[in-house]
């Protein structure tokens, strides 16, 4: 006891089952735990029995040792949870030794476990009708988290922060069960920002009269990003990289340049997008706006397989196409005529795996096409390139590589609330239903009902969630036919649908005026979203002409992965995305990508293929790629062999080509061959 006496700083007394728990602390740590019974004497209450508890066993001590302990303590505290009668008896006992004690508010759970846990109005946390200390609340939260799955450090820190801010453990536990308390789910708010750009009046624009009438009939002034672009040489033919948030008017930048030149007969407009769904929508938009002035055609990726020409007119004034659709036209020697303007929408696609190097190659091949046409067609002045993106991490570098003027505009038209709630896969659809209903039941100050885009990671899941929403909704993905997609787009635009449930197709730019975005998962297919993709998708929430603010909800499943190749869990990814910096846009070449693009450049440009390789965004190992093409007999000198030309025409990677060749030589049935290739793609 002598050592313990020297170490006592605080002596804590708490009523427990007829006697009193005794806790002696030093520097916040317990140095002794015991039990005290009082007895009545002629002088008043006095220590009757005193036991020290060590290793879960009682060790009887002399009552005088308690007195020595109390006298050694710097301060004595009595729990307020002790009954008034018992508190009075303890004070009377201590008075007999000329010792003073103060009643303090303490954590009952700590006291019952033999700990001293003082709490204040600032530190007390409510749970099951009582107040507990932060340590006990945190331990209870950890117990709840263990039931839900493994949480990462970032998720635990977020929940602890919410616990200490709200001072209510029950609300946090409800949040873990899919509760939608907005004060707790709200992670942050991305404020609306206004960049002070003086607008350009549309009656000041030097446009073809027909386009001028059309533009002035729609609006009197250009939006800020459009004004910046015009002031920096858009209508003088300068190449531009335009980086600006969703719904800030980037598309019109491309239209002003391309439609104006087409009407002035300075070359046609190619408007290129990454997905068929986007191409279909843009084609319809251009038909509606300019179909009475210009011939509008479409060229999508499927045309490279079934090249029947039913919808594609290479002589049209405006051609809307997918990257692959136009690239196929170049690879197969189609004459596109004089191209005045090329608009590359979603140019950040350059950083994506398979599609990135193909876009890089396409841009180089289009520039070569323009250069060659300038040397062979008098009066043709070349092509203006306009690149559009909502999100680029390295815009200055990319603009330099593209040899384009950077037009960067950071205004966000409406604020966006970002929310995080935790739920397992079975709960997510029900939570989405509540959020969709709540949003659709409200109207903005502009008179529009709130509508939702739900992003998920598979077509099957799109239908599954849509069926569980009580208000009218629809799945929307590339697996639906054109007519079905157009019907969904029309119904959403007419506010007949509360929500659409989609995969990546909408993320890339299909124009739905949604006020709310819900992430059912943070994966697309079997890969986690990048910060760039995430920012692009959440940017769909809130439109300035429709809504007062946007809302974004991340439905996060702790410890979840969607494929065994994923090395992080969904809760890890969630906070990485929310805090992350935008990735740089760059194209990286492995051997397969280098061989594929070099082959395409040889098919299009012959001996000049190296020049095309040298100006691509990524570093292409040309010498190695040419060596492989010669070794595999895809080229002969700098001319493609019939085999190489066929491989290029069908966008085949070398391993795919070898699999097909091997199957053909073995006499494999064509249907079996197609099935094998599909299975191989799924495995990859």
Secondary structure, DSSP 8 states (H G I E B T S, - for coil): -HHHHHH-SEEEEEEETTEEEEEEEETTEEEEEEEEEEEEETTEEEEEEEEEEETTEEEEE-HHHHHHHHHH-SEEEEETTS-HHHHHHHHHHHHTTT---EEE-B-HHHHHTT---B--TTT-EEETTEEE-HHHHHHHHHHHHHHH----HHHHHHHHHHHHHH-BHHHHHHHHTT---HHHHEEEEE--B-------BGGG----HHHHHHHHHH-SB--HHHHHHHHTTGGGT--EEEEE-TTSSHHHHHHHHHHHHHHTTS-EEEEEESSHHHHHHHHHHHHHHHTTTS-EEEE-GGGGTS---SS--TT-SEEEEEHHHHHHHHHTT-----EEEEEESSGGGGGSHHHHHHHHHHHHHHHHHHHHHHHHSTT----EEEEEES--TTHHHHHHHHT-EEEEE--BSSEEEEEEEE--HHHHHHHHHHHHHHHHT-B-TTS-B--EEEE-S-HHHHHHHHHH-SS-EEEE-TTS-HHHHHHHHHHHHTT--SEEEESHHHHTT----BSEEEES-SEETTEE--HHHHHHHHTTB--TTT-SEEEEEEEE-TT--SSTT--S-HHHHHHHHHH-----------HHHHHHHHHHHHHHHGGGHHHHHHTSSS---HHHHHHHHHHTTSEETTEE-HHHHHHHHTT--HHHHHHHHHHHHTT--HHHHHHHHHHHHHH-
